[in-house]
């Protein structure tokens, strides 16, 4: 079995990508979105973290999380979010994907890809590049023409706070972070 090492820094900011099992687009359903939102809220009650940026696409999400000082465990937060959605909404979502023998042995369901991608944000430039990547992702996937047209994105908060102009991402060529898992 592989021994994965993830860099951890207390109070760090992390870019995270989580994908659905077999890229089934269950985030397209109201129930899927409600379940994920509820799970995040419940987990934040016991394990607080700041959501700096977020985008929800049909089969995955990208986010930037900042953990509290003295805390470095983003993995437990993501695991608890996945578990909550699976336990409270999994059967209601009506996903018909077959569960492999490997997943059955591990008592895993058919909602989430087994692993996730994370990246420890190193500095302000790295932070800005990952925010841009998050917000432009629906355009990259052909889901909308302009980033601000995508409903399930923190770009609206960024525009309201003056961090992005209203026409952000329309004319400029955005630089993609080099160390990103490109789904």
LUMBA-861314 format. One line per field, with one value per residue (C-alpha): x, z, y; residue in three letters; residue number from 0. Coordinates in steps of 0.2 Angstrom, whole numbers, plus 5000, padded with zeros to 4 digits. Example, Ala and Ser with C-alpha at 12.3 -4.5 7.8 and 13.67 -1.06 7.14 Angstrom:
% residues 2
X: [5062,5068]
Z: [5039,5036]
Y: [4978,4995]
residu: [ALA,SER]
num: [0,1]
***
This chain:
% residues 183
X: [5000,5006,5012,5005,5013,5004,5012,5004,5006,4996,4984,4989,4979,4975,4968,4957,4949,4936,4928,4913,4914,4915,4912,4894,4886,4876,4880,4868,4854,4847,4848,4866,4870,4859,4868,4885,4881,4873,4888,4901,4891,4890,4908,4913,4903,4916,4931,4931,4939,4938,4932,4942,4936,4924,4917,4905,4904,4893,4905,4918,4923,4938,4941,4953,4952,4962,4963,4964,4980,4987,4976,4983,4970,4961,4959,4948,4937,4935,4932,4918,4910,4910,4904,4890,4884,4885,4876,4862,4859,4868,4853,4841,4852,4848,4865,4865,4883,4889,4901,4917,4922,4937,4924,4913,4927,4931,4912,4913,4898,4897,4897,4916,4932,4943,4957,4957,4970,4977,4990,4998,4997,5014,5012,5001,5005,5001,4985,4979,4983,4973,4958,4958,4959,4944,4934,4938,4935,4917,4922,4936,4924,4912,4898,4897,4904,4909,4915,4902,4888,4891,4879,4889,4905,4912,4917,4901,4908,4925,4916,4905,4920,4930,4943,4938,4930,4913,4921,4935,4941,4933,4948,4964,4973,4974,4989,4986,4995,5009,5007,4988,4980,4971,4956]
Z: [5000,4996,5009,5004,5013,5013,5019,5034,5043,5057,5052,5034,5018,5007,4989,4989,4974,4978,4964,4964,4961,4942,4939,4942,4941,4957,4962,4948,4959,4973,4985,4982,4984,5000,5007,5004,5011,5026,5029,5028,5040,5052,5051,5053,5070,5078,5066,5061,5045,5034,5016,5006,4989,4982,4966,4964,4947,4942,4947,4958,4969,4971,4987,4997,5016,5030,5046,5063,5072,5080,5068,5053,5050,5034,5030,5044,5039,5021,5028,5039,5025,5014,5028,5032,5014,5012,5028,5027,5008,4999,4997,4993,4978,4969,4961,4952,4949,4954,4969,4965,4976,4983,4988,4996,5006,5013,5015,5004,4994,4977,4980,4981,4973,4985,4985,4984,4978,4990,4989,5003,4998,4999,4997,4991,4972,4975,4984,4970,4956,4965,4968,4949,4945,4956,4949,4931,4932,4926,4910,4907,4908,4896,4909,4906,4895,4910,4927,4935,4926,4936,4951,4963,4965,4978,4963,4967,4985,4977,4965,4978,4989,4975,4974,4955,4943,4936,4919,4927,4917,4901,4891,4901,4899,4916,4922,4928,4944,4939,4953,4951,4947,4930,4930]
Y: [5000,5017,5029,5046,5061,5077,5093,5100,5117,5123,5137,5134,5137,5123,5121,5105,5096,5082,5072,5061,5043,5039,5058,5055,5073,5072,5090,5095,5090,5101,5087,5085,5103,5104,5089,5096,5113,5105,5093,5108,5118,5103,5099,5118,5118,5106,5108,5126,5132,5147,5144,5157,5152,5138,5132,5118,5109,5094,5081,5090,5105,5115,5126,5135,5132,5141,5131,5139,5142,5126,5115,5106,5092,5096,5078,5074,5089,5082,5064,5070,5080,5065,5054,5066,5067,5048,5044,5057,5059,5044,5033,5048,5053,5038,5035,5018,5016,4998,4997,4988,4973,4983,4997,4983,4976,4993,4997,5012,5018,5026,5044,5050,5046,5038,5051,5070,5082,5095,5108,5119,5137,5144,5163,5177,5174,5155,5160,5172,5159,5146,5158,5162,5144,5140,5154,5151,5132,5133,5142,5129,5115,5124,5127,5145,5159,5170,5165,5177,5167,5152,5152,5140,5150,5162,5173,5183,5187,5192,5204,5211,5214,5223,5209,5206,5217,5212,5207,5197,5183,5189,5197,5192,5176,5168,5159,5142,5136,5124,5111,5108,5091,5095,5085]
residu: [UNK,UNK,UNK,UNK,UNK,UNK,UNK,UNK,UNK,UNK,UNK,UNK,UNK,UNK,UNK,UNK,UNK,UNK,UNK,UNK,UNK,UNK,UNK,UNK,UNK,UNK,UNK,UNK,UNK,UNK,UNK,UNK,UNK,UNK,UNK,UNK,UNK,UNK,UNK,UNK,UNK,UNK,UNK,UNK,UNK,UNK,UNK,UNK,UNK,UNK,UNK,UNK,UNK,UNK,UNK,UNK,UNK,UNK,UNK,UNK,UNK,UNK,UNK,UNK,UNK,UNK,UNK,UNK,UNK,UNK,UNK,UNK,UNK,UNK,UNK,UNK,UNK,UNK,UNK,UNK,UNK,UNK,UNK,UNK,UNK,UNK,UNK,UNK,UNK,UNK,UNK,UNK,UNK,UNK,UNK,UNK,UNK,UNK,UNK,UNK,UNK,UNK,UNK,UNK,UNK,UNK,UNK,UNK,UNK,UNK,UNK,UNK,UNK,UNK,UNK,UNK,UNK,UNK,UNK,UNK,UNK,UNK,UNK,UNK,UNK,UNK,UNK,UNK,UNK,UNK,UNK,UNK,UNK,UNK,UNK,UNK,UNK,UNK,UNK,UNK,UNK,UNK,UNK,UNK,UNK,UNK,UNK,UNK,UNK,UNK,UNK,UNK,UNK,UNK,UNK,UNK,UNK,UNK,UNK,UNK,UNK,UNK,UNK,UNK,UNK,UNK,UNK,UNK,UNK,UNK,UNK,UNK,UNK,UNK,UNK,UNK,UNK,UNK,UNK,UNK,UNK,UNK,UNK]
num: [0,1,2,3,4,5,6,7,8,9,10,11,12,13,14,15,16,17,18,19,20,21,22,23,24,25,26,27,28,29,30,31,32,33,34,35,36,37,38,39,40,41,42,43,44,45,46,47,48,49,50,51,52,53,54,55,56,57,58,59,60,61,62,63,64,65,66,67,68,69,70,71,72,73,74,75,76,77,78,79,80,81,82,83,84,85,86,87,88,89,90,91,92,93,94,95,96,97,98,99,100,101,102,103,104,105,106,107,108,109,110,111,112,113,114,115,116,117,118,119,120,121,122,123,124,125,126,127,128,129,130,131,132,133,134,135,136,137,138,139,140,141,142,143,144,145,146,147,148,149,150,151,152,153,154,155,156,157,158,159,160,161,162,163,164,165,166,167,168,169,170,171,172,173,174,175,176,177,178,179,180,181,182]
***
